[in-house]
Amino acid sequence: MKSLGKVSRKLKPVLIAKVDCDDHKLVCCKYGVSRYPTIQWFPKGSLEPVKYEGPRNAEALAGYVTKEVVLLLIVPNTRSHFLS
């Protein structure tokens, strides 16, 4: 995950966090973490995670995050365009 941190520096609107389930059992229980590593994506403004099922390397994770960030930037603008 350290290499993902290096890659994610280019992705300004993204926060990456690591949770130790031994120290934070309630958090892990709340989000259904039962095996390790578990990677979850929380879209901006959402408290409901999307479970990441892709490859476990920095490049794949960065690609996934980049795609999600781009969708967040495009979809709201497109939706507001249709609503006006």
C-alpha positions as CSV (number, residue, x, y, z in Angstrom):
1,M,0.0,0.0,0.0
2,K,2.9,2.4,0.4
3,S,3.4,2.4,-3.3
4,L,-0.3,3.3,-3.8
5,G,0.3,6.3,-1.5
6,K,3.0,7.5,-3.9
7,V,0.8,7.0,-6.9
8,S,-2.2,8.7,-5.2
9,R,-0.3,11.9,-4.6
10,K,-1.3,12.8,-8.1
11,L,-5.0,12.2,-7.3
12,K,-5.6,15.3,-5.1
13,P,-9.3,14.6,-4.1
14,V,-8.5,11.1,-2.8
15,L,-7.9,10.2,0.8
16,I,-6.3,6.8,1.5
17,A,-6.6,5.3,5.0
18,K,-5.5,2.0,6.6
19,V,-7.4,0.6,9.5
20,D,-6.0,-2.0,12.0
21,C,-8.9,-4.2,12.8
22,D,-7.3,-5.4,16.0
23,D,-7.4,-1.9,17.3
24,H,-10.6,-0.8,15.7
25,K,-12.9,-3.8,15.8
26,L,-16.1,-1.7,15.7
27,V,-15.1,0.0,12.5
28,C,-14.3,-3.3,10.9
29,C,-17.5,-4.9,12.1
30,K,-19.6,-1.9,10.8
31,Y,-18.2,-2.2,7.3
32,G,-18.1,-6.0,7.2
33,V,-14.4,-6.5,7.1
34,S,-13.7,-10.2,8.0
35,R,-10.6,-11.0,6.0
36,Y,-7.5,-9.2,5.0
37,P,-6.7,-7.3,3.0
38,T,-10.1,-5.8,2.4
39,I,-10.2,-2.7,0.2
40,Q,-13.3,-0.5,0.1
41,W,-14.1,2.6,-1.9
42,F,-16.2,5.3,-0.3
43,P,-17.5,7.7,-3.0
44,K,-17.4,11.3,-1.9
45,G,-20.2,12.1,0.5
46,S,-21.2,8.4,1.0
47,L,-20.9,6.3,4.1
48,E,-21.7,3.2,2.1
49,P,-18.6,1.5,0.8
50,V,-18.1,-0.3,-2.6
51,K,-16.0,-3.4,-2.2
52,Y,-12.9,-3.4,-4.5
53,E,-12.5,-6.7,-6.2
54,G,-9.7,-6.0,-8.7
55,P,-6.0,-6.8,-8.7
56,R,-3.9,-6.0,-5.6
57,N,-1.2,-3.8,-7.0
58,A,-0.6,-0.1,-7.0
59,E,-1.1,0.4,-10.7
60,A,-4.5,-1.4,-10.7
61,L,-5.7,0.4,-7.6
62,A,-4.6,3.8,-9.0
63,G,-6.4,3.1,-12.2
64,Y,-9.6,2.1,-10.3
65,V,-9.4,5.3,-8.1
66,T,-8.7,7.5,-11.1
67,K,-11.8,6.1,-13.0
68,E,-14.0,6.6,-9.9
69,V,-12.7,10.2,-9.4
70,V,-13.3,11.0,-13.1
71,L,-16.8,9.6,-12.9
72,L,-17.5,11.8,-9.8
73,L,-16.3,14.8,-11.8
74,I,-18.3,14.0,-15.0
75,V,-21.6,12.6,-13.7
76,P,-22.6,15.6,-11.4
77,N,-22.0,18.1,-14.3
78,T,-23.9,15.9,-16.7
79,R,-26.8,15.4,-14.3
80,S,-27.1,19.1,-13.5
81,H,-27.0,19.8,-17.2
82,F,-30.1,17.6,-17.7
83,L,-31.9,19.1,-14.7
84,S,-31.6,22.7,-15.8
